[in-house]
């Protein structure tokens, strides 16, 4: 999906953040109270979190929503 010419980069950003925090998909799933399969689907770009969970991911990793979807590089 593209947003104003930018790639919707949630899947790769989530994977990158999770790996840089040395978390497994299962560990992140436990924190967010979802299944490991759900994390896998998000990282594959096959589904996306609801707004509440998206907000929790931003808080957890201390990043902006713009960063998480690829609109900003920081």
N, C-alpha and C positions, 0 to 999 in steps of 0.2 A: 504494500500500500504506500502511496506517496502523499505527502502533505507539503504543498507549496514547493514542489520540486525536490523535497528531501525524502529519503527513505525512512519509513516508519521502522525504527531500529530497536524497538523495545526488546525483542528476543535476544539480540546479541549484547545489548547493554546489560540486561538482567544476568545473562551468563557471565559476562565479564565482571560484574560486581560481586556475584556469588563466588566466583573463583578467586578474586583478589581478597576476599574475606575468608578464604579457605573453608567454605561451607559445601557440604554435599547437597544434592537436591533434597534428600530426606531431611536434613537439618533445617533447610529453609522452609520446607513444607511444614515441619513441626512448629516453627516460629509463626508462620502465617495461618496455621490451622487449616491447611489444604492437603491434598494427597501428593505424593512424590510424582505420580503420573501427571497431575495438574501442572507442576513445575516443569516437567519435561515438555508438555504441550506448549506452554508459554515460551520456552527456550527454542522450540522448533518453529515458532510463529504460527502454530495451528489454532491457538486460542489465546485469549487475553484475560487478565484479571478484571473483576468488577472494580468500580471506582473506589470503594472503601479499601479494598486490598491493594490497589495501585497506590493509594495514599500511604498505606502502611509500608509498602516497599520503599517509597521515597523517604519516609521517616527513618526506617531501618538503616538504609545506606547513606542517609544524609545527602541526598541529591534532589535537584529540582525535577519537576515533572517534565520540563522542557529537555533536560539532559536525558532523562530516561526514555524519551521517545525520539531522541536524535535531533532536536531542534537547536540544542546548544552543545558545545563540546566540554563544558565544565559543570 
